[in-house]
């Protein structure tokens, strides 16, 4: 019987990445994460952007799931690019982070 060798062993490389590289080199940051609950949210496609709705609180149709102390990895620096507008200097404050896919959302 002839033995076959794989060029790439994807499953073992993936588990090595998760359990050895992430656990040793990645620093988890514990954050509070809000995720839209799509089953209980009331979607209003015509008036949501023009109405007096709140993101959080009693006057919102959006329902959020809150995850406390969620570990995320590799948070990028917030870009300090300011835009001069009529209301003053505006910074959108975009940043990036990595949420592992095994969290399920």
C-alpha positions, 0 to 999 in steps of 0.5 A: 500500500502506498503512503500519501502525504498532503502538501497542506494540512489545513485542519492542523494548521488552523488548530495550531493557529487558534490554540498556539498563536492566538493564545501566546501572541494575541492579547485579548481586550475585554470589551462590551459589544452590542449586536443587533437582535434581528429576530426581535427588532422592528424594521422600519425601512421608510421612516427609520432614518427620518423619524425621531428614533433613538439608538438605545432607550424606550423610543427605539425599534432596534433591539440589541444583545449586549455582551459584557467582557467579550474578548476581541483581538488585534484592535487597530489604532483610531485614525485621527483624520479630522474633517472641517465641516460647518459644525466644527471638526469631525472625527469619525473615529473608525477602528478595526478589531478581530472577533473570532468566528467561533463566537457565532455572530 
